[in-house]
Amino acid sequence: MMRRLTWWAAAFLILAASTAARAADDVLRICLDENLPPLSVHHRGKPGAGFDVLLGQAIAERLGKTLEIQWYESKLDEDSSPALEANALLSDGRCSLLGSYAFTQDGLVAPGVKTAKLPDFEGATRDDRRRRIPLGALMPGKPYMFSTLTVVLGPAAAQRRISDIGDLAGLRLAIESGTLADAILMTFDKGRLIDDITHLIPTRDDLLGALEQGKFDATLLDSRRFDAYRAAHPETKLAASGYSYPIGVNRGYVGLSSSAELLGSVDKVLSELDASGALANLGRAAGLTYLPPREPIILGDAFQRIIRSGAR
């Protein structure tokens, strides 16, 4: 009798494990930043929204899986590292893929530390905030979009044609101190624009608000950020110049080496979506100024070389 009970218990455990494995195979679990509109945004009690949510749903549907999103919060401070946060989330099994990861050389090298803390994530406990996670190696998939800077024009300069940074000469320029845009404008053509530039403090001053009020004529900033501003201020008088800075970074999914097969499957779906024009359509639906990926796939030190040479 005891032997029969042991057999049934073992059979039950095997069946339960098999069922759990099949259930896991039916789920596509992606980590997304909860405050990166219009790529991804999530407020407590409300469904998530944004380009990455729409894209995740499209991919999951084509793979015959159910999409589950692990929302996390990335803090922008000197102590934070997007690469370590992503690695910790993936290495802790919070998700199989992390979306809209910036494909830079520095962000894809082997981590210089063996462990890292998790960023704050939905469902995190006090113990989760204390733990250090043994890290793996990040593996990029196929990039699905290109992110760069754009020139935004104030009401007085809304009709100004901008095809190059040099076309900003003579305009009242506002820029946030210590940003990449600051370095590009300050070093352009050996400092030709310096006298036109006013520096604002990112955490204190409202750059786009000041531009809206007519205090300045133009600025250079992340196009994603301007997309988010327009969505929050549909009555805005600020104008998109249509100019995109030629150097930027591709974004896509990143996983660990153990997710290589999944990344390969997702890459095939991304190629299909790209060929059909669906990626651009998803971008428009999310209010994103969508730009397709471009070479180089992984950004090296291009910005440093441009700044050293005068940002021309």
C-alpha positions in Angstrom: 0.0 0.0 0.0 2.8 2.4 0.9 4.6 1.6 -2.3 1.4 2.4 -4.3 0.9 5.7 -2.5 4.6 6.7 -3.2 4.1 5.8 -6.9 1.0 8.0 -7.1 2.7 10.8 -5.3 5.6 10.7 -7.7 3.3 10.5 -10.7 1.4 13.6 -9.4 4.6 15.6 -8.9 5.7 14.7 -12.4 2.4 15.7 -13.9 2.3 18.9 -11.9 5.9 19.8 -13.1 5.0 19.0 -16.7 1.8 21.1 -16.5 3.8 24.0 -15.0 6.4 23.8 -17.7 3.8 23.8 -20.4 2.1 26.9 -18.8 5.5 28.7 -18.7 6.1 27.9 -22.3 2.7 29.5 -23.1 3.8 32.8 -21.6 5.9 35.6 -23.0 7.2 37.5 -20.0 8.8 40.9 -20.8 10.2 43.5 -18.5 9.2 47.1 -19.3 10.0 50.5 -17.8 6.8 51.9 -16.2 7.6 55.5 -17.0 9.0 55.7 -20.5 6.1 57.2 -22.6 5.2 56.7 -25.4 7.3 53.5 -25.4 5.8 52.1 -22.2 3.9 53.5 -19.3 2.0 52.0 -16.4 0.0 53.6 -13.6 -1.3 51.6 -10.7 -4.8 50.3 -11.3 -4.7 51.0 -15.0 -3.6 48.8 -18.0 -0.2 49.4 -19.4 0.1 51.4 -22.7 2.7 52.4 -25.2 4.6 51.1 -28.3 6.3 48.3 -26.4 3.0 47.0 -25.0 1.5 46.9 -28.5 4.6 45.3 -29.9 4.7 42.7 -27.1 1.1 41.8 -27.7 1.7 41.4 -31.5 4.7 39.2 -30.9 3.0 37.1 -28.3 0.0 36.5 -30.6 2.2 35.4 -33.4 4.1 33.0 -31.1 0.9 31.6 -29.7 1.7 32.9 -26.2 0.1 35.1 -23.6 1.9 38.3 -22.8 2.8 39.1 -19.2 4.6 42.3 -18.3 6.9 42.8 -15.3 6.9 46.5 -14.7 9.9 48.1 -13.2 11.1 51.6 -12.2 14.4 52.9 -13.5 15.8 55.7 -11.4 17.9 58.3 -13.2 20.7 59.1 -10.8 24.4 58.7 -10.6 24.2 55.4 -8.8 21.9 53.7 -11.3 23.0 51.5 -14.2 20.5 50.5 -16.8 22.8 47.6 -17.8 23.0 46.2 -14.2 19.3 46.7 -13.6 18.4 44.8 -16.8 20.8 42.1 -16.0 19.5 41.7 -12.4 15.9 41.5 -13.6 16.7 38.9 -16.2 19.0 36.9 -14.0 16.4 36.8 -11.2 13.9 35.3 -13.6 11.6 38.3 -13.4 11.3 38.1 -17.2 12.8 36.4 -20.2 13.3 39.6 -22.3 13.6 43.2 -21.5 12.2 45.7 -24.0 13.6 48.9 -25.5 17.1 48.3 -24.3 19.6 50.7 -25.8 22.2 48.7 -27.9 25.4 50.4 -26.9 28.9 48.8 -26.6 29.2 49.7 -23.0 25.7 48.3 -22.2 26.4 44.9 -23.7 29.8 44.1 -22.3 30.3 41.5 -19.5 29.4 43.2 -16.2 32.4 44.4 -14.1 30.7 43.1 -11.0 29.4 39.7 -10.0 26.1 40.8 -8.4 23.7 43.7 -8.5 20.6 44.9 -6.8 17.2 44.8 -8.4 15.5 48.0 -9.4 12.1 48.6 -7.8 9.5 46.5 -9.6 5.8 45.8 -9.3 5.3 43.2 -6.6 8.7 43.7 -5.0 9.0 42.9 -1.3 11.3 44.5 1.3 13.6 41.4 0.9 13.7 41.9 -2.8 15.0 45.5 -2.3 17.9 44.1 -0.2 18.9 41.1 -2.3 21.9 41.1 -4.6 21.5 39.0 -7.8 24.3 36.9 -9.4 24.6 38.3 -12.9 24.7 36.6 -16.3 25.7 37.9 -19.7 23.3 40.0 -21.8 22.5 39.0 -25.3 20.8 41.4 -27.8 18.2 40.4 -30.3 17.2 42.2 -33.5 16.8 45.9 -32.9 13.3 47.2 -33.7 13.6 51.0 -33.5 16.1 53.9 -33.6 16.2 56.6 -31.0 17.9 59.9 -31.5 17.6 63.7 -30.8 15.4 66.1 -32.6 15.1 69.9 -32.8 11.9 71.3 -31.3 10.9 74.8 -32.3 9.0 77.4 -30.2 6.0 79.5 -31.5 8.2 82.3 -32.9 10.4 79.9 -34.9 7.8 77.3 -35.9 8.3 78.0 -39.6 12.1 77.8 -39.4 13.5 75.1 -41.7 16.0 72.9 -39.9 18.1 70.5 -41.9 21.3 70.7 -39.9 22.5 71.9 -36.5 24.0 74.9 -38.1 20.5 76.1 -39.1 20.0 77.0 -35.4 22.4 79.9 -35.6 20.7 83.2 -34.5 17.9 81.5 -32.6 17.6 81.7 -28.8 18.5 78.2 -27.8 17.7 76.5 -24.5 19.4 73.3 -23.4 19.6 71.2 -20.2 23.0 71.3 -18.6 25.1 68.1 -18.6 23.2 66.3 -21.3 24.4 64.9 -24.6 22.4 67.6 -26.4 24.3 70.2 -24.4 27.7 68.7 -25.5 26.6 68.6 -29.1 25.4 72.2 -29.3 28.2 73.6 -27.3 30.9 72.0 -29.4 29.3 72.5 -32.8 31.6 74.0 -35.3 34.2 74.9 -32.6 31.6 76.7 -30.4 29.8 78.7 -33.1 26.5 78.5 -31.2 27.7 79.2 -27.7 26.5 82.8 -27.5 23.0 81.7 -28.5 22.7 79.1 -25.7 21.0 79.4 -22.3 21.5 76.5 -19.9 18.7 75.2 -17.8 18.9 72.8 -14.8 17.1 69.5 -15.7 15.7 68.7 -12.3 14.5 72.3 -11.6 13.7 74.1 -14.9 10.9 73.2 -17.3 12.6 73.2 -20.7 9.6 72.6 -22.9 7.4 74.8 -20.8 9.9 77.7 -21.2 9.9 77.1 -24.9 6.1 77.0 -25.0 6.0 80.4 -23.3 8.2 81.9 -26.0 11.2 82.5 -23.7 13.4 80.6 -26.2 13.1 79.6 -29.9 14.5 76.1 -30.1 16.0 73.1 -28.2 17.6 69.8 -29.0 16.2 66.8 -27.0 15.2 63.1 -27.2 12.4 62.8 -29.8 10.7 60.3 -27.5 10.4 63.0 -24.8 8.8 65.4 -27.2 6.3 62.8 -28.3 5.4 62.3 -24.6 5.0 66.1 -24.2 2.7 66.4 -27.2 0.5 63.6 -25.9 0.2 65.3 -22.5 -0.3 68.8 -24.1 -2.4 68.3 -27.3 -2.9 72.1 -27.5 0.8 72.8 -27.7 2.2 75.4 -30.0 5.6 73.8 -30.1 6.5 72.4 -33.5 8.5 69.4 -34.6 11.3 70.5 -37.0 11.4 67.1 -38.7 15.1 67.0 -38.2 16.7 64.0 -36.6 20.3 64.0 -35.4 22.1 61.4 -37.6 23.7 59.6 -34.7 21.6 57.7 -32.2 21.0 54.3 -30.6 19.0 51.3 -31.7 16.7 49.7 -29.2 15.4 46.2 -28.9 15.0 43.2 -26.7 17.8 41.8 -24.6 17.9 38.5 -22.7 20.4 36.1 -21.2 22.2 33.4 -23.2 19.6 30.9 -21.9 17.0 32.8 -23.9 18.8 32.5 -27.2 16.1 30.3 -28.7 13.4 32.7 -27.6 15.3 35.7 -29.0 15.7 33.8 -32.3 11.9 33.2 -32.5 11.2 36.9 -31.6 13.7 38.1 -34.2 11.8 36.2 -36.9 8.5 37.8 -35.9 10.2 41.3 -35.8 11.4 40.7 -39.4 7.8 39.9 -40.5 6.4 42.9 -38.7 9.0 45.2 -40.2 8.4 43.8 -43.7 4.7 44.4 -43.5 5.0 47.9 -42.1 3.4 46.9 -38.8 6.2 48.3 -36.7 5.7 51.8 -38.1 1.9 51.4 -37.7 2.3 50.4 -34.0 4.5 53.5 -33.5 1.8 55.8 -35.0 -0.8 54.1 -32.8 1.3 54.8 -29.7 2.0 58.4 -30.7 5.7 57.6 -31.3 7.8 59.2 -34.0 9.0 55.9 -35.2 12.4 55.5 -36.9 13.6 52.1 -38.2 16.9 50.6 -36.9 20.1 51.7 -38.7 23.8 50.9 -38.8 25.8 50.5 -36.7 23.5 48.0 -34.9 25.5 48.5 -31.6 26.7 52.0 -31.0 30.3 52.4 -30.0 32.0 55.7 -29.3 30.5 57.7 -32.2 29.2 60.5 -30.0 32.7 61.0 -28.4 34.3 61.2 -31.8 31.8 63.7 -33.1 32.2 65.9 -30.0 36.0 65.8 -30.2 35.8 66.8 -33.8 33.5 69.7 -33.3 30.1 68.0 -33.7 29.8 68.8 -37.4 
